Amino acid sequence: MAEQGSILKEETVRDTSPTYSARVCIATAEGVPLGYKRTEVGVIPRDWRIQKIDQLAMLGRGRVISHNEIRRSINQQYPVFSSQTSNEGLMGYIDSYDFDGEYVTWTTDGVNAGRVFHRTGRFNCTNVCGTLKIKEGIDIMD
């Protein structure tokens, strides 16, 4: 792989448009822009690293929570989020919680599958919600 300092070529591309003057492209011998590297997942910034998601976070799903369970709850203080996307996915409240902390959740089924939410505090998710929590001691910005 060519090192960051080995420049293959420098090109100036010109267009006849008055609003477009020039663009300079600098690439290494492998066609990778300076400051980037080629990896098994593609071209990424040189200071990024590749890791499997299970090395950084815990993945999971919620559980089946019925409307009857919500109605039977006496102290309805913890939110239940479902795969619906209206009202931020809020389905109701129950008197216990399954999740506590900072999570990313997403809709796993239906027309809105893939919709992502940031959740904090104590809450519940139904079985049609995926959950992701960064593992203790992991700094994903490091």
C-alpha positions in Angstrom: 0.0 0.0 0.0 1.3 3.4 -0.8 2.2 5.6 2.2 0.4 8.9 2.8 3.4 10.8 1.5 3.7 9.1 -1.9 1.6 11.0 -4.3 0.7 9.3 -7.6 -0.6 12.3 -9.4 -2.3 15.6 -9.0 -5.0 16.7 -11.4 -6.9 19.9 -11.9 -10.3 19.4 -13.4 -11.9 22.5 -15.0 -15.5 23.0 -16.0 -16.9 25.8 -18.2 -19.4 26.8 -15.5 -18.7 30.2 -14.1 -19.5 29.0 -10.5 -17.1 26.0 -10.8 -13.4 26.9 -11.0 -11.2 23.9 -10.1 -11.0 20.8 -8.0 -7.7 19.3 -7.1 -7.5 15.5 -6.6 -4.5 14.1 -4.8 -4.3 10.3 -4.5 -1.8 7.6 -3.5 -0.6 4.9 -5.8 -3.7 2.8 -5.0 -6.1 5.6 -5.8 -6.8 6.3 -2.1 -7.1 10.0 -1.1 -4.4 11.3 1.3 -5.5 10.8 4.9 -7.5 7.7 4.1 -6.8 4.0 3.9 -8.2 1.0 2.1 -9.7 -1.7 4.3 -11.8 -4.8 4.0 -14.9 -2.6 4.4 -13.8 0.1 1.9 -11.9 3.4 2.1 -12.1 5.0 5.5 -10.2 7.9 7.3 -6.7 6.8 8.3 -7.4 7.3 12.1 -10.5 5.1 12.1 -10.4 1.5 13.2 -12.6 -1.4 12.3 -14.2 -3.5 15.1 -17.1 -5.9 15.3 -20.1 -4.4 16.9 -20.2 -7.1 19.6 -16.8 -5.9 20.8 -18.2 -2.4 21.5 -21.9 -2.9 22.4 -24.5 -5.3 23.6 -27.3 -6.1 21.1 -30.7 -7.3 22.0 -34.4 -7.0 21.7 -37.3 -6.2 24.0 -39.9 -8.7 25.2 -43.6 -9.2 24.5 -45.6 -6.6 26.4 -49.3 -6.7 25.7 -51.9 -4.0 26.0 -53.4 -6.1 28.9 -50.1 -5.9 30.8 -50.2 -2.2 30.4 -53.8 -1.9 31.6 -53.1 -4.2 34.6 -50.1 -2.1 35.8 -50.8 -0.3 39.0 -47.9 2.1 39.2 -47.5 3.1 35.5 -44.3 5.0 35.6 -41.9 3.4 33.1 -42.5 3.9 29.4 -43.0 1.0 27.0 -41.7 1.6 23.4 -43.0 -0.5 20.5 -42.2 -0.7 16.8 -44.7 2.0 16.1 -43.1 5.3 15.2 -45.9 7.7 16.0 -45.5 9.4 19.4 -41.8 8.4 19.4 -42.9 4.7 19.6 -44.5 5.2 23.1 -47.1 2.4 23.6 -47.9 3.1 27.3 -46.5 2.8 30.8 -46.0 -0.1 33.2 -44.7 -0.5 36.8 -41.4 -2.2 36.0 -38.5 -1.6 33.6 -36.2 -3.9 31.6 -33.6 -1.3 30.5 -31.8 1.3 32.4 -29.2 3.6 30.9 -28.4 5.0 27.5 -29.5 3.0 24.5 -30.1 3.1 20.8 -33.3 1.3 19.8 -34.8 0.7 16.4 -37.9 -0.7 14.8 -37.3 -4.2 13.6 -40.5 -5.0 11.7 -43.1 -3.4 9.5 -43.1 -0.4 7.1 -41.0 1.7 9.5 -38.3 -1.0 10.1 -35.0 0.6 10.6 -36.3 3.8 12.3 -33.8 4.6 15.1 -34.3 6.3 18.5 -32.0 7.4 21.3 -33.4 6.3 24.7 -32.2 7.2 28.2 -33.2 6.3 31.7 -35.5 3.4 32.7 -37.8 2.0 30.1 -39.1 -1.0 28.3 -39.1 -2.2 24.7 -41.4 -4.7 23.0 -40.0 -7.7 21.1 -40.2 -5.8 17.8 -37.5 -3.3 18.9 -33.8 -3.9 18.7 -31.6 -2.5 21.4 -27.9 -1.5 21.5 -26.0 -0.4 24.6 -22.3 0.5 24.5 -20.4 -1.7 26.9 -19.0 -0.4 30.1 -15.5 1.1 29.7 -15.8 1.5 25.9 -15.3 5.0 24.5 -16.6 4.9 21.0 -15.2 8.3 20.3 -11.7 7.2 21.2 
